[in-house]
Amino acid sequence: MSTEELLFEDHRIRPSLDEMAWIPGGTFRMGSDSHYPEEAPSHRVTVDSFWIDRAPVTNREFRRFVDATDYVTLAEIPPRAADYPGDQGCTGPADTSET
């Protein structure tokens, strides 16, 4: 089996590797201890190698991908209250109507 077949064997579409770049995996320092609090703490992260498109994905290309794979984005998944413990008691949008 070729490298391309191994990488894409679980997909129903096969991207053209001519339009993609191979990014070798490695370890790098992610975050910062001297800027915004949400960036701390700085820590080492290791990522696997991966393919990435050389150009941004168009809406048409993304639609073809979704149609071929039945992919569902996070925006399409209803939020679960358990994932937001700070919002205790909130069951939906605030009632902004005046009485």
ChimeraX attribute file (.defattr): number of C-alpha atoms within 10 A of each C-alpha:
attribute: neighborCount
match mode: 1-to-1
recipient: residues
	/A:1	7
	/A:2	6
	/A:3	8
	/A:4	12
	/A:5	11
	/A:6	9
	/A:7	13
	/A:8	12
	/A:9	12
	/A:10	10
	/A:11	12
	/A:12	11
	/A:13	13
	/A:14	13
	/A:15	13
	/A:16	9
	/A:17	13
	/A:18	8
	/A:19	11
	/A:20	14
	/A:21	13
	/A:22	12
	/A:23	11
	/A:24	10
	/A:25	11
	/A:26	10
	/A:27	10
	/A:28	11
	/A:29	10
	/A:30	13
	/A:31	17
	/A:32	14
	/A:33	12
	/A:34	10
	/A:35	9
	/A:36	9
	/A:37	10
	/A:38	9
	/A:39	13
	/A:40	13
	/A:41	12
	/A:42	12
	/A:43	12
	/A:44	10
	/A:45	11
	/A:46	11
	/A:47	10
	/A:48	9
	/A:49	11
	/A:50	12
	/A:51	13
	/A:52	13
	/A:53	14
	/A:54	12
	/A:55	9
	/A:56	8
	/A:57	9
	/A:58	9
	/A:59	9
	/A:60	9
	/A:61	11
	/A:62	12
	/A:63	13
	/A:64	13
	/A:65	17
	/A:66	13
	/A:67	12
	/A:68	12
	/A:69	13
	/A:70	10
	/A:71	11
	/A:72	9
	/A:73	8
	/A:74	8
	/A:75	7
	/A:76	7
	/A:77	8
	/A:78	7
	/A:79	10
	/A:80	8
	/A:81	14
	/A:82	9
	/A:83	8
	/A:84	10
	/A:85	10
	/A:86	9
	/A:87	10
	/A:88	9
	/A:89	8
	/A:90	11
	/A:91	8
	/A:92	7
	/A:93	6
	/A:94	7
	/A:95	6
	/A:96	6
	/A:97	5
	/A:98	4
	/A:99	3
